[in-house]
Amino acid sequence: MTRDIPTRLLPTSTAGSLPKPSWLAQSETLWSPWKLTGEELADGKRDALRLSLADQLDAGLDIVGDGEQTRQHFVTTFIENLVGVDFKNRATVRIRDRYDAAVPRVVGDVSRGAPVFVDDARFLRAHTDQPIKWALPGPMTMVDTLFDAHYRSREKLASEFAGILNQEAKDLAAVGVDIVQFDEPAFTVFHDEANDWGIAALERAASGLSCETAVHICYGYGIEANTTWKKTLGSEWRQYEETLPTLQRSSLDILSLERHNSRVPIELLDLARGKKLMVGAIDVATNTVETPEEVADTLRSALRFVDADKLYPSTNCGMAPLASSVARGKLAALCAGAKIVRSEISDAVGTPFASLAALRTDG
Ligand SMILES: [Zn+2]
C-alpha cells in the first residue's frame, strides 16, 4: 500500500510532536505525566490522536502524523517497551552533554518483545487517506538517552537498537506509513561519532523499507536547557557541515533540518544537494506565530540550494511544549507560506507543476 509522495509541490508537514489536550497531559509541559490511567488512558490517547490529526487537516498539511499523542517522550517511550531495559530503576545521565535526566537502564540483551507503535499507526492510517509520516528515535539518540550497564559500548548498543528499529519501521510501513522518520538530534552534538558509526546505524535502521525514510536533525525543543546551550554556539551554527556530506551519500531519502530563526547558514543546505529536504520554516522556541510571508521568505531562501521538487516545508522541531492555539497558528502559517511560494513557482514555470524535476532555482 504505497502512495505517491508528494501529492503536490512543496508538501507541508511537521517535525513530529504537537501539543496534547489539557485533559490528557499538563499543557505547555514537555514530557508531562499522563492525567488518565488504564482504559481511560488508552481511549484518551486515541481521542487525542484524532484531534491532533483534525488540527493538521484543518490547517491544510499535506503529510500528516499522530502528533506523538500516544507517547510521553520521543525516545524513552520507545525504549521502555523493549526487553533488556529497566525503566523503573532509572539512572540520571547527562543528555547530549547538556542537561540531566532520569533515564532507563540497559541491563541485558535488548530486543523488541512486541510492536511498539504499530497499532497506533494503523489507527492513524484508518482515519486519513493523506500520506502519513511516523517518527521513531534514531539509534544514536537512543544510546544517548539511557544508562548502559550491559553492552558498555555506544556503537554496539546503537547497532542493536538499529536492528530493533528496523523491525518496527518495517511493521509501520506494512500498515501503511508512507514515511518513517528517525529523530537524531544527537547528530548536532556528536559529529565524529555520527560519521564513525551513527549514520551507519541509522542506515541499518532504515534499510529494506517499502516506504520512504527520513532523518530529523535539529537543535532541540524550545526548552531552557536547549536555549541556554544555543547561546554557546556562536553566531553561526555550522554543525550540519560535519554530517551532511555523509548523510548526502547515505541511503536516507529525506533530511529534516531546522532553519527559521536558527543560526544555521543557509548555504549549508547545498551540502545535501540531491536529497529531499524538510526545511524548518517555523520556530518552535517562540510563541510568536510566523506570518505567511516570513514562512515564504524562508522557503525562497532554501530554494537557492534545494530543487523545488525536493523542498518539503516543515517545522524546526516538535511543537509539544507550545500552547495549542499557538501551534495551530503556526501550522496555518506554514501552509499559507507554502501556498505563496507554490503559486510563485507555478507562475515562473508557466503551467502548474510542469517540468518541476527540471526546475532549478539557484542563482
Ligand atoms: Zn527536533
Boltz pocket constraint, residues with backbone or C-beta under 6 A from the ligand:
constraints:
  - pocket:
      binder: B
      contacts: [[A, 15], [A, 185], [A, 216], [A, 217], [A, 218], [A, 219], [A, 220], [A, 221], [A, 316], [A, 317], [A, 318]]
      max_distance: 6.0
